[in-house]
Amino acid sequence: MRPFWSLPSSRARDRLLQRISDYLEGADPATDDKLAASFTALFREHNIPIKVAAPSILVTMSSFHQNAANVVFWLFAWLLENPSAFAAVRSEIDKAVREDFGNFQSFIAEASPEKLDTPSFTLLNSAVLETMRLTSVQTGMRLAASDLDIKDGERTFPVRKGEYVVLDPRGAHQDKNSYPDGDRFVVSRFVQSEYQGDLAATAGYPYFALGAGKHVCKGRFLAMYEIKVLTVIYFSLFDVTPIRQGEASSTWESPKPSPRSAGTIHPVEDVFVRLRPRSVLQ
């Protein structure tokens, strides 16, 4: 077993903090993009020094990418496993980019959380919610502030003040009483007859991918936006074809999840795909 040497990691962190600090020094909320301007304006409004603001930005960026990258990976893996679902999501994205933004370059320049939270991206929104339902493996724990009885159908579970209750979101997310075929990826599961917003389709379901109650994720709408933007970019720029491993298999299957996953599920093996540029930039 090799010893862990932290110096390279701390130096990389210092380099990132320096770049972020330099950016904040010269930031102009009047001309920066909306997200960056919001951060800068918030720090200046509350007189937060750069040496405090820069680590906050770094932690936020790390949090964004930690689970979002896995969600995007599984979104593509499960769509590639279902060519008709893949084609439907791509068709919606192409149509929305063309009709709502004009072209891909305009999408890159003008995209915002509000512009992607519209009926134009109904199926994409459903696909993201469904992917997060299946990939979330976090565990919640709550301390009982008083005696209470938790009812589940005809059963009752007494909980006494001071006891801890451990929640299992993954079990709830695959409960077939709430989600028919709960262990399967169904791209249209959260499509509403009338689109009402990013997370509105989860109302009435046990859905904990972004937390719940007073501990719900404060950045949940930003997380949804980031995942949608990444998905739109990948779909717009590339034709993606999965590469089967081994001659015996006639179909491509998504990888198995690792039992050692944390936060979101991780694959047990690499996935190989063939990327071909599309003509959106021509």
Disulfide bonds with the S-S distance in Angstrom:
none
